[in-house]
Amino acid sequence: MTYDRNRQQALKAYRDKSAGQRIWTAAAARRVSARDGANQKQENITRLIEGIRGKLEADAKQPDITWASVGSLGHVEELLRELDEFLS
């Protein structure tokens, strides 16, 4: 919702400016919308990480850990290492 409101305000400001000012306003609107998008992605990632942490903690409390569970955790570890490398 914030993204749409910011975009609408930026477009209105763009229409109200002279040609030289329009270029700057359009560029500023892209930065604002990109920032909003980045913030939303960060929030989504934080929720995912918290959810994964909760699932891992619940799994660790299971009374009967099997080798299949160990294999699943190994796969999770492998995926997280891949993600860590991607972010480096």
Backbone as numpy.savetxt, mean C-alpha at the origin, in Angstrom:
# Nx Ny Nz CAx CAy CAz Cx Cy Cz
-12.08 8.47 -1.23 -12.92 9.65 -1.23 -12.04 10.90 -1.23
-10.97 10.91 -0.47 -10.06 12.06 -0.42 -9.46 12.30 -1.80
-9.10 11.21 -2.48 -8.51 11.33 -3.80 -9.47 12.05 -4.75
-10.74 11.64 -4.77 -11.72 12.26 -5.67 -11.91 13.74 -5.34
-11.98 14.07 -4.06 -12.17 15.46 -3.66 -10.96 16.29 -4.08
-9.76 15.78 -3.83 -8.56 16.52 -4.23 -8.49 16.68 -5.74
-8.87 15.65 -6.46 -8.83 15.71 -7.92 -9.84 16.75 -8.44
-11.03 16.76 -7.86 -12.04 17.73 -8.28 -11.57 19.16 -7.99
-10.97 19.37 -6.83 -10.46 20.71 -6.50 -9.34 21.11 -7.45
-8.46 20.17 -7.77 -7.36 20.46 -8.67 -7.88 20.78 -10.07
-8.87 20.04 -10.54 -9.42 20.31 -11.87 -10.11 21.67 -11.91
-10.82 22.04 -10.86 -11.45 23.36 -10.81 -10.39 24.45 -10.84
-9.34 24.27 -10.04 -8.26 25.26 -10.02 -7.59 25.34 -11.39
-7.45 24.20 -12.05 -6.83 24.15 -13.38 -7.64 24.96 -14.38
-8.95 24.83 -14.33 -9.81 25.56 -15.27 -9.79 27.07 -14.99
-9.57 27.45 -13.75 -9.59 28.86 -13.36 -8.27 29.59 -13.60
-7.22 28.89 -14.00 -5.89 29.49 -14.14 -5.61 29.85 -15.60
-4.60 30.71 -15.79 -4.13 31.01 -17.13 -3.32 29.82 -17.64
-2.96 29.82 -18.92 -2.27 28.68 -19.53 -0.97 28.34 -18.81
-0.17 29.33 -18.45 1.09 29.08 -17.76 0.89 28.48 -16.39
-0.10 28.95 -15.69 -0.38 28.45 -14.35 -1.01 27.05 -14.41
-1.68 26.72 -15.52 -2.33 25.42 -15.65 -1.31 24.28 -15.63
-0.17 24.49 -16.24 0.85 23.44 -16.27 1.28 23.11 -14.85
1.57 24.13 -14.06 1.99 23.90 -12.67 0.89 23.24 -11.87
-0.35 23.71 -12.04 -1.48 23.17 -11.28 -1.71 21.71 -11.61
-1.63 21.35 -12.89 -1.84 19.96 -13.29 -0.75 19.07 -12.69
0.49 19.55 -12.69 1.59 18.77 -12.10 1.38 18.61 -10.60
0.94 19.66 -9.93 0.69 19.59 -8.49 -0.45 18.61 -8.20
-1.47 18.59 -9.05 -2.59 17.67 -8.85 -2.12 16.22 -8.96
-1.21 15.92 -9.88 -0.68 14.57 -10.00 0.10 14.19 -8.75
0.88 15.13 -8.20 1.65 14.82 -6.99 0.72 14.54 -5.81
-0.33 15.32 -5.69 -1.27 15.13 -4.58 -1.94 13.77 -4.72
-2.40 13.44 -5.91 -3.10 12.17 -6.08 -2.14 11.00 -5.93
-0.91 11.14 -6.36 0.08 10.08 -6.16 0.36 9.89 -4.68
0.45 10.98 -3.92 0.68 10.90 -2.48 -0.49 10.19 -1.80
-1.71 10.56 -2.19 -2.88 9.90 -1.62 -2.87 8.40 -1.93
-2.50 8.08 -3.16 -2.42 6.68 -3.55 -1.36 5.93 -2.76
-0.20 6.56 -2.58 0.88 5.94 -1.82 0.47 5.74 -0.36
-0.19 6.72 0.22 -0.65 6.60 1.61 -1.64 5.44 1.75
-2.54 5.32 0.79 -3.53 4.24 0.84 -2.84 2.88 0.72
-1.86 2.78 -0.17 -1.12 1.52 -0.31 -0.37 1.18 0.97
0.23 2.19 1.61 0.94 1.95 2.88 -0.02 1.41 3.94
-1.21 1.99 4.01 -2.22 1.52 4.97 -2.64 0.09 4.67
-2.84 -0.22 3.38 -3.20 -1.58 2.99 -2.11 -2.58 3.36
-0.86 -2.21 3.11 0.26 -3.08 3.42 0.37 -3.30 4.93
0.17 -2.25 5.70 0.21 -2.37 7.16 -0.84 -3.35 7.65
-2.07 -3.25 7.10 -3.14 -4.17 7.49 -2.79 -5.61 7.11
-2.21 -5.79 5.92 -1.82 -7.14 5.51 -0.75 -7.73 6.44
0.25 -6.92 6.77 1.32 -7.39 7.66 0.75 -7.76 9.03
-0.13 -6.93 9.55 -0.75 -7.22 10.85 -1.58 -8.51 10.79
-2.29 -8.70 9.69 -3.08 -9.93 9.51 -2.19 -11.16 9.44
-1.09 -11.05 8.70 -0.15 -12.17 8.60 0.45 -12.48 9.97
0.84 -11.44 10.69 1.40 -11.64 12.03 0.41 -12.38 12.93
-0.85 -11.97 12.90 -1.87 -12.62 13.71 -2.06 -14.08 13.34
-2.05 -14.38 12.04 -2.19 -15.77 11.59 -1.00 -16.61 12.02
0.20 -16.05 11.93 1.39 -16.79 12.36 1.36 -17.05 13.86
0.93 -16.06 14.64 0.85 -16.24 16.10 -0.19 -17.29 16.45
-1.33 -17.27 15.77 -2.38 -18.27 16.03 -1.89 -19.67 15.64
-1.18 -19.76 14.53 -0.65 -21.04 14.08 0.37 -21.60 15.07
1.18 -20.72 15.66 2.21 -21.16 16.62 1.58 -21.71 17.90
0.34 -21.34 18.18 -0.33 -21.80 19.41 -1.06 -23.13 19.21
-1.05 -23.66 18.00 -1.71 -24.94 17.74 -1.03 -26.04 18.55
-1.81 -26.94 19.15 -1.21 -27.98 19.99 -0.45 -29.05 19.21
-0.86 -29.30 17.98 -0.21 -30.37 17.22 0.44 -29.82 15.94
1.69 -29.44 16.07 2.46 -28.95 14.92 2.96 -30.16 14.15
2.70 -30.15 12.83 3.15 -31.24 11.97 4.23 -30.75 11.02
4.86 -31.70 10.33 5.87 -31.31 9.35 5.24 -30.54 8.18
3.97 -30.78 7.94 3.27 -29.99 6.92 3.20 -28.53 7.34
2.98 -28.30 8.63 2.97 -26.93 9.15 4.34 -26.28 8.98
5.39 -27.06 9.26 6.75 -26.55 9.11 7.01 -26.20 7.64
6.55 -27.05 6.74 6.72 -26.77 5.31 5.98 -25.51 4.88
4.79 -25.33 5.41 4.02 -24.11 5.10 4.73 -22.87 5.61
5.28 -22.95 6.81 6.04 -21.81 7.35 7.29 -21.55 6.51
7.91 -22.62 6.04 9.07 -22.44 5.16 8.70 -21.70 3.89
7.52 -22.02 3.35 7.06 -21.34 2.14 6.80 -19.86 2.42
6.18 -19.58 3.55 5.93 -18.18 3.95 7.27 -17.45 4.08
8.24 -18.09 4.72 9.56 -17.49 4.89 10.20 -17.19 3.52
10.08 -18.15 2.59 10.63 -17.97 1.25 9.99 -16.77 0.54
8.67 -16.67 0.63 7.96 -15.55 0.00 8.35 -14.21 0.62
8.51 -14.20 1.94 8.90 -12.96 2.62 10.32 -12.55 2.24
11.22 -13.53 2.08 12.59 -13.21 1.63 12.56 -12.61 0.23
11.74 -13.17 -0.63 11.59 -12.66 -1.99 11.07 -11.21 -1.97
10.09 -10.97 -1.13 9.53 -9.63 -0.98 10.59 -8.66 -0.45
11.36 -9.13 0.54 12.41 -8.29 1.11 13.46 -7.92 0.04
13.82 -8.88 -0.80 14.76 -8.60 -1.87 14.18 -7.60 -2.87
12.89 -7.75 -3.17 12.23 -6.84 -4.11 12.27 -5.41 -3.60
12.09 -5.24 -2.29 12.05 -3.90 -1.70 13.44 -3.29 -1.51
14.49 -4.09 -1.62 15.86 -3.58 -1.42 16.36 -2.84 -2.63
